[in-house]
Amino acid sequence: MTLYKNTNKYVGEKFTLDIVGAYVAVIRDRFKGADFKDFPWRYSEDPSKTKLFIDAGSVDTYESTDARPGIYVDRSSMVFQKLALNNLADMDMQTGVKKFYCMGGGQASIDCISSNRGESSTLGDIVATHILMSDDIFRSALGFRDMSPVTLGATQAWEKDDRTFVTRVTSEFTYDMSWLQDPLALRLERIFSTVTPA
């Protein structure tokens, strides 16, 4: 299994897009590395060769969103909980620098879509067990505190298209967030110290 590596300069560690990207990468890796001779759901980066589309639920390309079978990853609402009064962790009285921390949490929702009920159910089963067994990958790549519970839902008619079936896998996650604030005077002092008159 490959570790998830973020290459997008606009997405920071543990931004919600980064979390969705990590789930997509780990699921793609499971179906890309299948060694079984007759495994019917091999994933390939080449859209003309792949037997299964795996992407973020927010993709807007027709080929991906209309593909069957497909696995689509999205997230629920995010909750950022206070662990201390005003999220304050520490303060330097000399410089005025304040450090803060909180705990972020949410739920990843993974829809395993197929026009065949049994195929949707089988894909959901593979995804659920793989996410469960990938807990250490998420801990090392994104510093997750917890990734439970992982829930494998019942296979049912998909709410977006009743001619297809969905088996929904959900995974709840929590992680620590921290940041610091420099007082304005300190930032201005740094700016002025780098500007020298010509």
Summary of the structure (lengths in Angstrom):
residues: 198
radius of gyration: 21.5
end to end distance: 55.6
largest distance: 74.1
contacts: 535
relative contact order: 0.16
helix: 30%
strand: 34%
